[in-house]
Amino acid sequence: MITFPPRLLPMASRGCSCCGPASDADTASIPAASDSSAGGASRSYQVTGLTCGYCAKSVTQALQGLPQVDDVQVDLAAGGVSTVTVTGVVPPEMVRRAIEEAGCTVLS
């Protein structure tokens, strides 16, 4: 019986350390589930190290776990600076800490 090695499939994303080497121009948007009663102010954060769907999901889940977060939007920029927008009444320092605990760096 002749066996052949398995055929390797191309990677879906090459933008971060959890998926492979950085890519120049992959972009995606990962919207979070939103609450129709969402209120409060929206604030955007510039984030590095957030470059694939898995990373975006990790950050989204970490932020949704904070009290008084109504919505989280992630505009993914693989290999670059992504934007995370948080709606709700939550101190910016709590948001920064949650993003950094998820493995990313907040620039602003």
C-alpha positions, 0 to 999 in steps of 0.5 A: 500500500502506498501512502502519500503525505497529507496535502497542506492547505494554505493559511487563511490568515498570515497576520499574527503570531498565532497564525503565522508571519505578518501580512501587508494588507489583509483587512476584515471587520468583526462586529460584536453582538450588540444590545439594542438598548446600547447606550453610553459613549463610544471610544476608539482605541488603536491596537497592535497585535490584533491581526486575525479573527482569533485575536479579534474574538479574544479581545471582543470576548475580554471586553464584553466581559467588562461591566457596562460594555454595551458593544464592541467593534473591531476593525482588523488591519492585519500587520498594522494598527487595528481599531477597537471601538467600545460603547458603554460607560466603562473607564478607558483604563479598564478597556486598555487593561482588558485589551493588553491582557488579551495579548495586544498593545494599545497605542492610543 
